[in-house]
Amino acid sequence: EWVLSMLSALTAARIALHRFCALPLERTARALGQSLAALRARGRAEAALELLDQAREAAQVLGIDLARTASELAIERARAWCSLGQTEPALREIEGLSASSNPRLVAWVELVRAEVARLRHETDQAFAHYDRAAELDPSVRVEAAIGRFLLLHAGGKDEETCAALQRLAPRELEARGELEPRRRAYLESVAAMSVYRL
């Protein structure tokens, strides 16, 4: 079943790439970004980066300005680098994006910076970036709250971790379609580890 899930995620990402190249619109770019994020979440960051390279190459051939048409692909590329523990390439991907007038894009830049700070064990900076992201755009509040939750757990702040999970309310988010079931289960298992350490 796991192998089928991986294959279907890869196939879905390839299909999304072809759709974006055929019709480079905001909606097809968003669908490509979502399919690449699903691939990355399943431990296939390298495959996501490979598909993103193909998207860049195709965009050059087709004369598509990725920075204007699909800036979220740079964010997804940076997140894939973070998944591999590579902070420098992640930061290079988001250079210049924070100057955007789009608050959602700047919020995602802050989430990438938070992940970079977390990987570098710069906990206070990571918390600050998560807070800034949540302030900039309400649509990233859940992602920022999850980042804070995982950072609290990694720091051994178990009581705060449990409180953060209650505030996050992952089952409610799942019921509203804002959180995948497997991600909700993961968050609950992390919280269970914190409860065990109390």
C-alpha positions as CSV (number, residue, x, y, z in Angstrom):
1,E,0.0,0.0,0.0
2,W,2.9,2.4,0.9
3,V,4.5,1.7,-2.5
4,L,1.2,2.4,-4.3
5,S,0.9,5.7,-2.4
6,M,4.4,6.7,-3.4
7,L,3.8,5.8,-7.1
8,S,0.5,7.6,-7.2
9,A,2.0,10.7,-5.6
10,L,4.8,10.7,-8.2
11,T,2.4,10.1,-11.0
12,A,0.1,12.9,-9.8
13,A,3.1,15.3,-9.7
14,R,4.1,14.3,-13.2
15,I,0.6,14.9,-14.5
16,A,0.4,18.2,-12.7
17,L,3.7,19.2,-14.3
18,H,2.4,18.4,-17.8
19,R,-0.8,20.3,-17.1
20,F,1.1,23.4,-15.9
21,C,3.4,23.3,-19.0
22,A,0.3,23.0,-21.3
23,L,-1.6,25.7,-19.5
24,P,0.6,27.9,-17.3
25,L,-2.0,29.5,-15.1
26,E,-2.2,30.2,-11.4
27,R,-4.5,27.3,-10.8
28,T,-2.3,24.8,-12.6
29,A,0.8,26.2,-10.8
30,R,-1.1,25.7,-7.5
31,A,-2.0,22.2,-8.4
32,L,1.6,21.4,-9.3
33,G,2.8,22.9,-6.0
34,Q,0.3,20.9,-4.0
35,S,1.3,17.6,-5.8
36,L,5.0,18.3,-5.2
37,A,4.3,19.1,-1.5
38,A,2.5,15.7,-1.2
39,L,5.5,14.0,-2.8
40,R,7.9,15.8,-0.4
41,A,5.7,14.9,2.6
42,R,6.0,11.2,1.6
43,G,9.8,11.4,1.8
44,R,10.4,12.0,-1.9
45,A,12.0,15.5,-1.7
46,E,14.7,14.5,-4.3
47,A,11.9,13.5,-6.8
48,A,10.1,16.8,-6.1
49,L,13.4,18.7,-6.9
50,E,13.8,16.7,-10.1
51,L,10.3,17.6,-11.2
52,L,10.9,21.2,-10.3
53,D,14.1,21.2,-12.4
54,Q,12.0,19.9,-15.3
55,A,9.4,22.7,-14.7
56,R,12.2,25.3,-14.8
57,E,13.6,23.8,-18.1
58,A,10.2,23.7,-19.7
59,A,9.4,27.2,-18.6
60,Q,12.6,28.5,-20.3
61,V,11.7,26.7,-23.5
62,L,8.1,27.9,-23.4
63,G,9.0,31.4,-22.4
64,I,7.1,31.2,-19.1
65,D,8.2,33.6,-16.4
66,L,8.1,31.3,-13.3
67,A,8.8,34.1,-10.9
68,R,5.6,35.9,-12.0
69,T,3.4,32.9,-13.0
70,A,4.3,30.4,-10.3
71,S,6.3,31.9,-7.4
72,E,5.0,29.2,-5.1
73,L,7.2,26.7,-7.0
74,A,10.3,28.5,-5.6
75,I,8.8,28.1,-2.1
76,E,8.2,24.4,-2.7
77,R,11.7,24.0,-4.0
78,A,13.0,25.7,-0.8
79,R,10.9,23.4,1.3
80,A,12.2,20.3,-0.5
81,W,15.8,21.5,0.2
82,C,14.8,21.9,3.9
83,S,13.4,18.4,3.9
84,L,16.9,17.2,2.8
85,G,18.5,19.4,5.6
86,Q,20.1,21.7,3.0
87,T,19.6,25.3,4.3
88,E,21.8,27.2,2.0
89,P,20.0,26.1,-1.2
90,A,16.7,26.7,0.5
91,L,17.6,30.3,1.3
92,R,18.9,30.9,-2.3
93,E,15.5,29.8,-3.6
94,I,13.6,32.5,-1.7
95,E,16.1,35.3,-2.3
96,G,14.1,38.4,-3.3
97,L,10.7,36.9,-2.7
98,S,10.2,38.7,0.6
99,A,10.1,42.0,-1.3
100,S,6.9,40.9,-2.9
101,S,3.7,42.8,-2.3
102,N,1.8,39.5,-2.0
103,P,1.4,38.9,1.8
104,R,0.7,35.1,1.2
105,L,4.0,34.7,-0.7
106,V,5.9,36.7,2.0
107,A,4.2,34.5,4.7
108,W,5.5,31.4,3.0
109,V,9.0,32.9,2.8
110,E,8.8,33.3,6.5
111,L,7.8,29.7,6.9
112,V,10.8,28.6,4.9
113,R,13.0,30.9,7.1
114,A,11.5,29.3,10.2
115,E,12.4,25.8,8.9
116,V,15.9,27.0,8.1
117,A,16.3,28.4,11.6
118,R,14.9,25.2,13.1
119,L,17.4,23.1,11.1
120,R,20.2,25.4,12.3
121,H,19.0,25.1,15.9
122,E,18.2,28.8,16.1
123,T,15.0,28.2,18.1
124,D,14.1,31.8,19.0
125,Q,14.5,32.9,15.4
126,A,12.4,30.0,14.2
127,F,9.5,31.0,16.6
128,A,9.8,34.6,15.4
129,H,9.5,33.5,11.8
130,Y,6.5,31.3,12.5
131,D,4.8,34.2,14.3
132,R,5.5,36.6,11.5
133,A,4.1,34.2,8.9
134,A,0.9,33.8,10.9
135,E,0.6,37.6,11.2
136,L,1.1,38.2,7.5
137,D,-1.5,35.8,6.1
138,P,-4.3,33.9,7.8
139,S,-4.1,31.1,5.2
140,V,-0.7,30.0,6.6
141,R,-1.7,30.0,10.3
142,V,-2.2,26.3,10.5
143,E,1.2,25.6,8.9
144,A,2.8,28.0,11.3
145,A,1.1,26.5,14.3
146,I,2.2,23.0,13.2
147,G,5.8,24.3,12.9
148,R,5.6,25.8,16.4
149,F,4.1,22.6,17.7
150,L,6.9,20.5,16.3
151,L,9.6,22.9,17.5
152,L,8.2,22.8,21.0
153,H,8.2,19.0,21.0
154,A,11.8,18.9,19.7
155,G,12.8,21.3,22.4
156,G,11.4,19.0,25.1
157,K,8.7,21.5,26.1
158,D,6.1,18.8,26.6
159,E,3.4,20.7,28.5
160,E,3.6,23.5,25.9
161,T,3.5,20.9,23.2
162,C,0.3,19.4,24.5
163,A,-1.3,22.8,24.9
164,A,-0.3,23.7,21.4
165,L,-2.0,20.6,20.0
166,Q,-5.2,21.4,21.9
167,R,-5.2,24.9,20.4
168,L,-4.4,23.4,16.9
169,A,-7.4,21.0,17.2
170,P,-6.2,18.7,14.4
171,R,-9.3,16.5,14.3
172,E,-11.4,19.7,13.7
173,L,-9.0,20.7,10.9
174,E,-9.3,17.3,9.4
175,A,-13.1,17.4,9.5
176,R,-13.0,20.7,7.7
177,G,-10.6,19.3,5.1
178,E,-7.7,21.6,6.2
179,L,-5.5,18.7,7.3
180,E,-4.8,15.3,5.8
181,P,-5.6,12.3,8.0
182,R,-2.1,11.0,7.9
183,R,-0.7,14.4,9.0
184,R,-3.3,14.6,11.8
185,A,-2.2,11.1,12.9
186,Y,1.4,12.2,12.9
187,L,0.7,15.2,15.0
188,E,-1.2,13.1,17.5
189,S,1.6,10.6,17.7
190,V,4.1,13.4,18.4
191,A,1.8,14.7,21.2
192,A,1.6,11.2,22.6
193,M,5.4,11.1,22.9
194,S,5.3,14.4,24.8
195,V,2.6,13.1,27.1
196,Y,4.8,10.0,27.7
197,R,7.7,12.3,28.7
198,L,5.6,14.3,31.2
